[in-house]
Amino acid sequence: MNLIIMSNICDYSSVLRTLKVLYYILMIIKVVLPIVLIISGIVIYAKATMNGTEEEIKKATSVFFKKLVSGLLVYIIPTFITALIGVLNAEYKSLSVNYGSCNVCLSMPEQCTYLIEAAELGEKEARELEAKAQAKQNSEAQTDKKEKDELYNKSVEGYKDNQKEKNNQNNNQNNSNNNSSYSGNESFNKNGIILDWNDITKTSNITASQLTAALQNCTQFGGKASRFVPYVSDLINAEKTHHVNLFYLIGLYALESGWLGSNYSVNCNNIGGVKYVSSKEGTVKGYGRCGSSEFARFDTIGDFIDFHANLLEKSYLTPGGPYYEGVTPEAVVIHYCPGGGTEYTDTVKSIGNGIYNAIP
């Protein structure tokens, strides 16, 4: 996780320390190398004048002057470069602002010491901020888990009460429920609106006005169902396009997002706990990474619903899909939430049933 990113390379203490060492190396070369060149030239010239011919003396003289010039150049060039950098800094203020620290460490090692200390202090503060941000993220993740656990406990109790009530209605032979009919163990058809937990690829055929009324009328979950009202059209479009029953979608989203109140749902519009996959970025509408976490981010909840319903259809509910095990919530959860089991699916069903029963 990189919470703090330095503005440029000259903000790092390791870089400044290296440049300071480089300054001393250059100074040694600047002083020692010219002396070595001049002394070697003198030695060659002295030997030629004492023992050599006139031709050898000429050659030795030429070598001596070359070494003398080389020594002067070695001495002058670093000074020239330093002066050139100073001119550029004066002419181009951005260089002075962005790379002034590097220039100081290449020319004034005493002042560089203070810059290194300041850079080390900045890096320390950055590490502390990063640690605090990581701790905050861990705390938010724990809060999300606590919210899901609380939702699960409440929803399971609601599901059990709902099942008990249905059993009583069956015993009294009164399961018509205002023109609704019961088919099989978990299949419902109320005025043509379908909810079949044995096959969640069956679309509900519910209209926007009917779904809005159901979400607003549902009191089983403390009125939280109404939070999905702004996304009615997105849910209906996703159901029609990708053939995933919207009562299942709402149940799953309510559980995964804590009724749209979790950190990832609020900050990243990810209401289904979908992990980030880099290959999808740029190919999926509104898709990106949720900060530095492992979860995906979407521009809108509508973008997420369309993406997620398509993911369920192609990967979980179509024979041959990579996670296909069947067309029931129990089949989907095997790979979608390993370990969730019946507790997870019972919660999703309880929420879906509660909203379905609120259809006017």
C-alpha positions as CSV (number, residue, x, y, z in Angstrom):
1,M,0.0,0.0,0.0
2,N,1.5,3.4,-1.0
3,L,-0.4,6.0,0.8
4,I,2.2,8.8,0.4
5,I,4.1,9.2,-2.8
6,M,7.1,11.6,-2.9
7,S,6.7,14.3,-5.5
8,N,10.1,13.6,-7.2
9,I,13.3,11.7,-6.8
10,C,15.1,14.5,-4.9
11,D,12.6,14.1,-1.9
12,Y,14.2,10.7,-0.9
13,S,16.9,10.7,1.8
14,S,18.7,7.7,0.2
15,V,19.0,9.7,-3.1
16,L,20.4,12.8,-1.3
17,R,22.8,10.7,0.7
18,T,24.1,9.1,-2.5
19,L,24.6,12.5,-4.2
20,K,26.5,13.7,-1.1
21,V,28.9,10.8,-1.4
22,L,29.1,11.4,-5.1
23,Y,30.2,15.0,-4.4
24,Y,33.2,13.8,-2.4
25,I,34.1,11.3,-5.0
26,L,34.0,14.0,-7.7
27,M,36.1,16.4,-5.5
28,I,38.7,13.7,-5.0
29,I,38.8,13.1,-8.7
30,K,38.9,16.8,-9.4
31,V,42.0,17.3,-7.2
32,V,43.9,14.0,-7.4
33,L,43.6,13.2,-11.1
34,P,45.0,16.5,-12.4
35,I,47.9,16.2,-10.0
36,V,48.6,12.6,-11.2
37,L,48.4,13.7,-14.8
38,I,50.7,16.7,-14.3
39,I,53.3,14.7,-12.3
40,S,53.3,11.8,-14.8
41,G,53.8,14.4,-17.6
42,I,56.7,16.0,-15.7
43,V,58.3,12.6,-15.2
44,I,58.0,11.7,-18.9
45,Y,59.5,15.1,-19.9
46,A,62.3,14.9,-17.4
47,K,63.4,11.4,-18.6
48,A,63.3,12.6,-22.2
49,T,65.5,15.7,-21.5
50,M,68.1,13.7,-19.6
51,N,68.4,10.7,-21.8
52,G,66.5,11.1,-25.0
53,T,67.1,12.5,-28.4
54,E,65.7,15.8,-29.7
55,E,62.8,13.8,-31.3
56,E,62.0,12.1,-28.0
57,I,62.1,15.5,-26.2
58,K,59.5,16.9,-28.6
59,K,57.3,13.9,-28.1
60,A,57.7,14.2,-24.3
61,T,56.9,17.9,-24.5
62,S,53.7,17.2,-26.5
63,V,52.7,14.5,-24.0
64,F,53.3,16.8,-21.1
65,F,51.1,19.6,-22.5
66,K,48.4,17.1,-23.3
67,K,48.4,15.8,-19.7
68,L,48.5,19.4,-18.4
69,V,45.5,20.3,-20.5
70,S,43.7,17.1,-19.4
71,G,44.4,17.9,-15.8
72,L,43.1,21.4,-16.1
73,L,39.9,20.1,-17.9
74,V,39.3,17.6,-15.2
75,Y,39.6,20.3,-12.6
76,I,37.5,22.8,-14.5
77,I,34.6,20.6,-15.9
78,P,32.9,19.9,-12.5
79,T,33.1,23.6,-11.7
80,F,31.6,24.4,-15.1
81,I,28.8,21.9,-14.6
82,T,27.9,23.3,-11.2
83,A,27.8,26.8,-12.7
84,L,25.6,25.6,-15.6
85,I,23.1,24.0,-13.1
86,G,23.0,27.3,-11.2
87,V,22.2,29.2,-14.4
88,L,19.5,26.7,-15.3
89,N,18.0,26.9,-11.8
90,A,17.9,30.7,-12.1
91,E,16.4,30.6,-15.6
92,Y,13.9,27.8,-15.0
93,K,12.3,28.1,-11.6
94,S,10.6,24.6,-11.8
95,L,14.1,23.0,-11.9
96,S,15.0,24.9,-8.7
97,V,11.8,23.9,-7.0
98,N,11.8,20.2,-8.0
99,Y,15.5,19.4,-8.1
100,G,17.1,22.0,-5.9
101,S,17.8,19.4,-3.2
102,C,19.8,17.3,-5.6
103,N,21.8,20.4,-6.7
104,V,22.6,21.3,-3.1
105,C,23.9,17.8,-2.3
106,L,26.1,17.8,-5.5
107,S,27.6,21.2,-4.6
108,M,27.2,22.0,-0.9
109,P,27.5,18.8,1.3
110,E,27.2,20.7,4.6
111,Q,23.8,22.0,3.7
112,C,22.9,18.6,2.2
113,T,23.1,17.1,5.7
114,Y,20.1,19.2,6.8
115,L,18.1,18.2,3.7
116,I,18.8,14.5,4.4
117,E,17.5,14.9,7.9
118,A,14.4,16.7,6.7
119,A,13.7,14.0,4.1
120,E,14.1,11.3,6.7
121,L,11.6,13.1,8.9
122,G,9.1,13.3,6.0
123,E,9.5,9.6,5.2
124,K,8.9,8.8,8.9
125,E,5.7,10.8,8.9
126,A,4.6,9.2,5.7
127,R,5.1,5.7,7.2
128,E,3.1,6.7,10.3
129,L,0.2,8.1,8.1
130,E,0.3,4.9,6.0
131,A,0.1,2.8,9.2
132,K,-2.9,4.8,10.5
133,A,-4.6,4.5,7.1
134,Q,-4.1,0.7,7.1
135,A,-5.4,0.5,10.6
136,K,-8.5,2.5,9.6
137,Q,-9.1,0.3,6.6
138,N,-8.9,-2.8,8.8
139,S,-11.3,-1.3,11.3
140,E,-13.8,-0.5,8.5
141,A,-13.5,-4.1,7.3
142,Q,-14.3,-5.3,10.8
143,T,-17.3,-3.0,11.0
144,D,-18.5,-4.3,7.6
145,K,-18.3,-7.9,8.9
146,K,-20.1,-7.0,12.1
147,E,-22.9,-5.3,10.1
148,K,-23.2,-8.4,7.9
149,D,-23.3,-10.7,10.9
150,E,-26.0,-8.6,12.5
151,L,-28.0,-8.6,9.3
152,Y,-27.6,-12.3,9.0
153,N,-28.8,-13.0,12.6
154,K,-31.9,-10.7,12.1
155,S,-32.7,-12.1,8.7
156,V,-32.4,-15.7,9.7
157,E,-34.8,-15.1,12.6
158,G,-37.1,-13.4,10.1
159,Y,-36.8,-16.3,7.7
160,K,-37.6,-18.8,10.4
161,D,-40.7,-16.8,11.5
162,N,-41.8,-16.5,7.9
163,Q,-41.5,-20.3,7.3
164,K,-43.3,-21.0,10.6
165,E,-46.2,-18.7,9.4
166,K,-46.3,-20.4,6.1
167,N,-46.5,-23.9,7.7
168,N,-49.4,-22.7,9.8
169,Q,-51.1,-21.4,6.7
170,N,-50.6,-24.7,5.0
171,N,-52.1,-26.6,8.0
172,N,-55.1,-24.3,7.9
173,Q,-55.4,-24.8,4.1
174,N,-55.2,-21.0,3.6
175,N,-52.2,-20.4,1.4
176,S,-53.9,-18.4,-1.2
177,N,-52.4,-15.2,0.3
178,N,-54.5,-12.7,-1.6
179,N,-54.7,-14.5,-5.0
180,S,-51.1,-15.8,-4.7
181,S,-50.5,-19.5,-5.4
182,Y,-47.8,-21.8,-3.9
183,S,-46.1,-24.3,-6.2
184,G,-43.5,-26.8,-5.0
185,N,-41.4,-26.1,-1.9
186,E,-40.2,-22.6,-2.8
187,S,-42.0,-21.4,-5.8
188,F,-44.5,-18.5,-5.8
189,N,-46.7,-16.9,-8.4
190,K,-48.8,-13.9,-7.3
191,N,-50.8,-12.4,-10.1
192,G,-48.1,-13.4,-12.6
193,I,-45.2,-12.1,-10.5
194,I,-42.8,-15.1,-10.1
195,L,-40.3,-16.0,-7.4
196,D,-38.9,-19.5,-7.8
197,W,-36.0,-20.4,-5.6
198,N,-35.6,-23.6,-7.5
199,D,-34.6,-21.6,-10.6
200,I,-33.5,-18.0,-10.1
201,T,-33.1,-17.5,-13.9
202,K,-36.8,-17.1,-14.1
203,T,-37.7,-13.4,-14.3
204,S,-40.2,-12.0,-12.0
205,N,-42.2,-10.0,-14.5
206,I,-42.8,-7.3,-11.9
207,T,-43.3,-3.7,-13.0
208,A,-41.4,-0.7,-11.7
209,S,-44.4,0.6,-9.9
210,Q,-45.2,-2.7,-8.3
211,L,-41.6,-3.2,-7.1
212,T,-41.4,0.4,-5.8
213,A,-44.6,-0.2,-3.8
214,A,-43.3,-3.5,-2.4
215,L,-40.0,-1.9,-1.3
216,Q,-41.9,0.9,0.4
217,N,-44.5,-1.4,2.0
218,C,-42.0,-3.9,3.4
219,T,-41.7,-3.4,7.1
220,Q,-40.1,-6.7,8.0
221,F,-36.5,-5.2,7.9
222,G,-37.2,-1.9,9.7
223,G,-37.9,-0.1,6.5
224,K,-34.5,-0.7,5.1
225,A,-35.9,-2.3,1.9
226,S,-37.0,1.2,0.7
227,R,-33.3,2.0,0.3
228,F,-33.4,0.1,-3.0
229,V,-36.2,2.3,-4.5
230,P,-33.7,4.6,-6.4
231,Y,-32.4,1.5,-8.2
232,V,-35.7,-0.1,-9.3
233,S,-35.2,0.6,-13.0
234,D,-31.6,-0.7,-12.8
235,L,-32.8,-4.0,-11.1
236,I,-35.6,-4.5,-13.6
237,N,-33.3,-3.8,-16.6
238,A,-30.7,-6.2,-15.2
239,E,-33.3,-8.9,-14.7
240,K,-34.6,-8.6,-18.2
241,T,-31.2,-8.4,-19.8
242,H,-29.4,-11.1,-17.9
243,H,-32.2,-13.3,-16.7
244,V,-31.5,-13.2,-12.9
245,N,-34.5,-12.9,-10.7
246,L,-34.4,-9.5,-9.0
247,F,-35.7,-10.7,-5.6
248,Y,-32.6,-12.8,-5.5
249,L,-30.4,-9.9,-6.5
250,I,-32.0,-7.6,-3.8
251,G,-31.5,-10.3,-1.1
252,L,-27.9,-10.8,-2.0
253,Y,-27.1,-7.1,-2.2
254,A,-28.8,-6.3,1.1
255,L,-26.8,-9.0,2.8
256,E,-23.4,-8.2,1.2
257,S,-23.8,-4.4,1.6
258,G,-25.6,-4.2,5.0
259,W,-28.6,-2.7,3.2
260,L,-26.4,-0.3,1.2
261,G,-24.6,1.0,4.4
262,S,-21.2,-0.7,4.2
263,N,-18.0,1.1,3.5
264,Y,-17.5,-0.4,0.1
265,S,-21.1,0.2,-1.0
266,V,-21.0,3.9,0.1
267,N,-17.6,4.8,-1.1
268,C,-17.2,2.5,-4.1
269,N,-20.7,1.6,-5.2
270,N,-19.8,-2.1,-4.7
271,I,-22.9,-3.7,-3.1
272,G,-22.0,-7.3,-3.8
273,G,-18.5,-7.8,-2.5
274,V,-16.9,-8.1,-5.9
275,K,-13.1,-8.4,-6.0
276,Y,-11.0,-6.2,-8.3
277,V,-9.6,-7.8,-11.5
278,S,-7.2,-5.6,-13.4
279,S,-8.1,-7.1,-16.8
280,K,-11.6,-5.8,-16.5
281,E,-10.6,-2.1,-16.1
282,G,-11.2,-0.3,-19.3
283,T,-13.6,-3.0,-20.6
284,V,-16.4,-2.7,-18.1
285,K,-18.4,0.5,-17.8
286,G,-17.5,2.5,-14.6
287,Y,-15.1,-0.2,-13.4
288,G,-12.0,0.5,-11.3
289,R,-10.2,-0.3,-8.1
290,C,-11.6,0.7,-4.7
291,G,-8.6,2.7,-3.4
292,S,-5.8,0.3,-2.5
293,S,-8.2,-2.5,-1.4
294,E,-8.8,-5.8,-3.1
295,F,-12.3,-4.8,-4.1
296,A,-13.7,-3.2,-7.3
297,R,-15.1,0.3,-7.6
298,F,-18.0,1.4,-9.9
299,D,-19.0,4.9,-10.9
300,T,-22.6,4.2,-10.0
301,I,-24.6,1.5,-8.3
302,G,-26.5,1.0,-11.6
303,D,-23.2,0.2,-13.3
304,F,-22.5,-2.4,-10.6
305,I,-25.9,-4.0,-10.9
306,D,-25.6,-4.5,-14.6
307,F,-22.0,-5.8,-14.3
308,H,-23.0,-8.2,-11.4
309,A,-26.1,-9.6,-13.0
310,N,-24.1,-10.3,-16.2
311,L,-21.4,-12.0,-14.1
312,L,-24.0,-14.2,-12.4
313,E,-25.6,-15.1,-15.7
314,K,-22.4,-15.9,-17.6
315,S,-20.3,-17.5,-14.8
316,Y,-22.7,-19.0,-12.3
317,L,-26.1,-19.7,-13.9
318,T,-25.2,-20.9,-17.5
319,P,-24.2,-24.5,-18.1
320,G,-20.5,-24.5,-19.0
321,G,-19.8,-21.4,-17.0
322,P,-16.7,-21.5,-14.8
323,Y,-18.7,-21.6,-11.6
324,Y,-21.9,-23.3,-12.7
325,E,-23.3,-25.8,-10.2
326,G,-27.0,-25.2,-10.9
327,V,-29.7,-22.5,-10.9
328,T,-30.5,-22.2,-7.2
329,P,-29.1,-19.9,-4.5
330,E,-27.5,-23.0,-3.0
331,A,-25.6,-23.7,-6.2
332,V,-24.4,-20.1,-6.7
333,V,-23.1,-19.8,-3.1
334,I,-20.7,-22.7,-3.5
335,H,-18.2,-20.6,-5.5
336,Y,-19.6,-17.1,-4.8
337,C,-19.2,-17.3,-1.0
338,P,-17.5,-20.5,-0.1
339,G,-18.4,-21.5,3.4
340,G,-21.5,-19.4,3.4
341,G,-23.7,-22.5,3.0
342,T,-27.4,-22.6,4.0
343,E,-27.0,-19.7,6.5
344,Y,-26.1,-17.4,3.6
345,T,-28.8,-18.6,1.2
346,D,-31.4,-18.6,4.0
347,T,-30.7,-15.0,4.7
348,V,-30.9,-14.0,1.0
349,K,-34.2,-15.9,0.6
350,S,-35.6,-14.4,3.8
351,I,-35.0,-10.9,2.4
352,G,-36.4,-11.8,-1.1
353,N,-39.5,-13.4,0.5
354,G,-40.1,-10.4,2.7
355,I,-40.1,-8.0,-0.2
356,Y,-42.2,-10.4,-2.4
357,N,-44.8,-10.7,0.3
358,A,-45.1,-6.9,0.4
359,I,-46.3,-6.7,-3.2
360,P,-49.7,-5.0,-3.1
